[in-house]
Amino acid sequence: MTRSPYELTTPPEVLARLHPRLRTYFGAVPPGHVGRGEGVFAVVGTPRRWLWPLLALFARDAVMFPVWERQVPFTVENRAARVRRGPGTGREARPAVRAHRTFHFRSGTRTMVDAITAGPDGLVDNLGRRGRVSALLRAEVDATGPDAGALRLVSTRVTFRALGRDRRLPAVVSPRVTLVERFDDEADRQRVSLVLSAPVLGTLYRYEGAFRYEIVPDAGPRRGR
């Protein structure tokens, strides 16, 4: 893969506004290499325990987890991949970056899995090991202001696969994902913030933290369960 899904779906003038250190993270992972990062999440999950039974269902597919913890050590591993979404074998495999984010919770180690792909309508995040839930994302990079140089991804459509078909959730009930990745020059760390929210209910799930990231030769996977 010579270009990443971000480079294939985002206008060059938008990517040009990225902080130079973020261009490595959102660029292509070279053959024979892997992107690895290590840091700490200040918070992960939700304090709204009535949501935990639902989150436990998503946890089975490595999407979200029924937790609310602070100061959670984590690692991230990004690998170039190709993803074929949908039934059958006739669909073209699309360029992707598959990410494994491993959280070291007090209750044990858990890994969140997703694959960012270059879809026909733009950037798509396929969530979980099986990718049954996906979100179409809009990429934004501010040229000025407090988030200048940061990449902000905002979901514009959420679909789920059931009975062999992709079904789009109506806007009035569809959750919204907002992800911000920025580089902190003073701390020499990349900072990430993700918020999953829903109409009326507000914030359902979130995580935020900081980490260091580099592209290294691939010596094999180092992942949690």
Helices and strands as residue ranges (DSSP letters): H 5-9, H 12-15, H 20-26, E 33-45, G 49-51, H 52-59, E 68-83, E 94-105, E 108-119, E 122-127, E 133-141, E 151-162, E 165-168, E 176-184, E 189-198, E 202-217
